[in-house]
Amino acid sequence: MDTTGLLLSAVGAVAGVVSAYFAYVAVRHQLSRRRRRPVPSVAPPEPGPPAEGEGAARYDVFVSYGQEDADWVGSFAARLGEKGLNVAYDEVVGRPGEIRVHTVEAAIREAAHGLLVFSAASMSGGWVRQEYAALMQSSIESGRLFIPVVVGDVELPEFAATRYFADFRGLDERSGHDGVYERRVDEIARALHGR
């Protein structure tokens, strides 16, 4: 084979590789567009009891937290429930024998909004980081409300820091503080109810 033939073969091979790459990119783009949820052009639906039909929210809010904050979250979720909200978190949605990741993933998907309890311990856990990613992505893509709830001295991640947060540092339902805890719970409940 002479030099010209070799050069043409090399150019043909490069052209084939480039063509295959662009075909791959086009197919990958089409598949990713199919997987994405459409971004609504209007505000998300008001939270409340699930409506009949596909896509209805089963829960008003999903609460993500670190296990070290489980007692605080249990009381907090109960207070939100008393405000008429259907609250989901791993202890509520999990059933014996179910697979945790599937159960939590379904609860996040079926919740109208998301809330993450930030403490020093919460963001060090892999589960909470995964839930944070899912809640934040859902908020960005579909307009669901995402509320950071700060219960300890912690620096919020950059995306969470773009939101107004509910400051519960040093507060629980027994702490008193002239009703500050209850006012903060009321503020969150109103936001989740859309008022």
C-alpha positions in Angstrom: 0.0 0.0 0.0 1.4 3.4 -1.0 1.5 6.5 1.3 -1.7 7.9 -0.4 -3.6 4.8 0.2 -2.5 4.6 3.8 -3.4 8.3 4.4 -6.9 7.7 2.9 -7.4 4.7 5.0 -6.5 6.6 8.2 -8.8 9.5 7.3 -11.6 7.0 6.6 -11.0 5.4 10.0 -11.0 8.7 11.8 -14.2 9.8 9.9 -15.9 6.5 11.0 -14.9 7.0 14.6 -16.2 10.6 14.6 -19.4 9.5 12.9 -20.0 6.7 15.5 -19.3 9.2 18.3 -21.9 11.7 17.1 -24.4 9.0 16.5 -23.8 7.8 20.1 -24.3 11.4 21.4 -27.5 11.8 19.5 -29.0 8.5 20.8 -27.9 9.3 24.4 -29.4 12.8 24.1 -32.7 11.3 22.9 -32.8 8.7 25.8 -32.0 11.3 28.4 -34.8 13.6 27.1 -37.2 10.7 27.5 -36.1 10.1 31.1 -36.4 13.7 32.2 -39.6 14.8 33.9 -41.2 17.7 32.1 -40.8 21.0 33.9 -44.3 22.4 34.5 -45.0 25.8 33.1 -47.2 26.7 36.0 -46.8 26.6 39.8 -46.8 23.1 41.3 -50.1 21.8 42.6 -51.1 22.7 46.1 -50.2 20.0 48.6 -53.1 18.1 50.2 -54.8 14.8 50.0 -53.8 12.7 47.0 -56.2 13.1 44.1 -57.4 10.3 41.9 -55.2 9.6 38.9 -51.6 9.4 37.9 -49.0 11.8 39.4 -50.9 12.7 42.5 -48.9 13.4 45.6 -49.3 10.7 48.3 -47.6 12.8 50.9 -47.4 16.5 51.5 -43.8 16.4 52.5 -40.9 14.0 52.8 -38.5 14.7 55.7 -34.8 13.6 55.3 -32.6 13.5 58.4 -29.7 11.8 60.1 -30.4 8.9 62.5 -28.9 11.0 65.3 -31.8 13.4 64.9 -34.5 10.7 64.9 -36.1 11.7 68.2 -36.2 15.4 67.3 -37.7 14.6 63.8 -40.3 12.2 65.3 -41.7 15.1 67.5 -41.3 17.6 64.7 -43.2 15.4 62.2 -45.9 14.8 64.7 -46.4 18.6 65.1 -46.6 18.9 61.3 -49.2 16.1 61.2 -51.2 18.0 63.8 -51.2 20.9 61.3 -53.0 18.7 58.8 -50.0 17.6 56.8 -49.3 14.0 55.6 -45.6 13.6 56.5 -43.4 10.9 55.2 -40.0 9.8 56.5 -38.2 6.5 56.6 -39.6 5.4 59.9 -43.2 6.0 58.7 -43.0 4.6 55.2 -40.8 1.5 55.9 -42.4 -1.9 56.4 -40.6 -5.0 57.7 -39.0 -6.9 54.8 -39.1 -4.0 52.3 -36.0 -2.7 50.7 -35.1 0.6 52.2 -33.7 2.3 49.1 -36.9 1.5 47.1 -39.2 2.5 49.9 -37.5 5.9 50.5 -37.1 6.6 46.8 -40.8 6.0 46.3 -41.7 8.2 49.2 -39.6 11.1 47.9 -41.1 10.6 44.4 -44.7 10.6 45.9 -44.2 13.6 48.1 -45.4 17.1 47.0 -42.4 18.8 48.7 -39.2 18.0 50.6 -37.6 19.1 53.8 -34.1 18.2 55.1 -33.0 18.5 58.7 -29.5 19.8 58.7 -27.2 19.0 61.7 -23.6 18.2 62.1 -24.4 14.5 61.8 -26.9 14.6 59.0 -24.7 15.6 56.1 -22.0 13.1 57.1 -24.3 10.2 56.3 -24.5 8.7 52.8 -28.2 8.2 53.0 -28.9 11.8 53.8 -26.6 13.0 51.0 -28.5 10.8 48.5 -31.9 12.0 49.8 -30.6 15.6 49.6 -29.6 15.1 46.0 -33.0 13.6 45.1 -34.9 16.4 46.9 -32.9 19.2 45.4 -33.1 17.8 41.9 -36.8 17.4 42.3 -37.1 21.0 43.5 -35.1 22.4 40.7 -36.7 20.3 37.9 -40.3 20.4 39.0 -40.7 23.4 41.3 -41.4 21.4 44.4 -40.7 23.3 47.6 -37.5 22.4 49.4 -37.1 23.6 53.0 -33.8 23.4 54.9 -34.4 23.0 58.6 -31.3 23.8 60.7 -31.1 22.1 64.1 -27.4 22.3 64.7 -24.3 24.4 63.9 -23.8 23.4 60.3 -22.9 25.2 57.1 -25.5 24.6 54.5 -24.4 23.1 51.1 -24.4 25.8 48.3 -27.7 24.8 46.8 -29.5 24.5 50.1 -28.1 27.9 51.1 -30.0 29.5 48.2 -33.2 28.8 50.2 -34.6 30.5 53.3 -34.1 28.1 56.0 -36.1 27.4 59.2 -33.8 27.9 62.2 -34.5 25.5 65.0 -31.1 25.6 66.6 -31.5 25.0 70.3 -35.3 24.6 69.9 -37.6 21.6 70.5 -41.2 21.4 71.5 -40.3 21.4 75.2 -37.7 24.2 75.1 -40.3 27.0 75.5 -38.4 30.1 74.2 -41.7 32.1 74.2 -43.3 29.8 71.5 -40.6 30.2 68.9 -40.6 26.5 68.2 -44.4 26.5 67.6 -44.2 29.6 65.4 -41.5 28.0 63.2 -43.6 24.8 62.8 -46.6 27.0 61.9 -44.4 28.9 59.2 -43.4 25.6 57.7 -46.9 24.2 57.7 -48.3 27.4 56.0 -45.6 27.2 53.3 -46.3 23.5 52.7 -50.1 24.3 52.5 -49.3 27.0 50.1 -50.5 29.9 52.3 
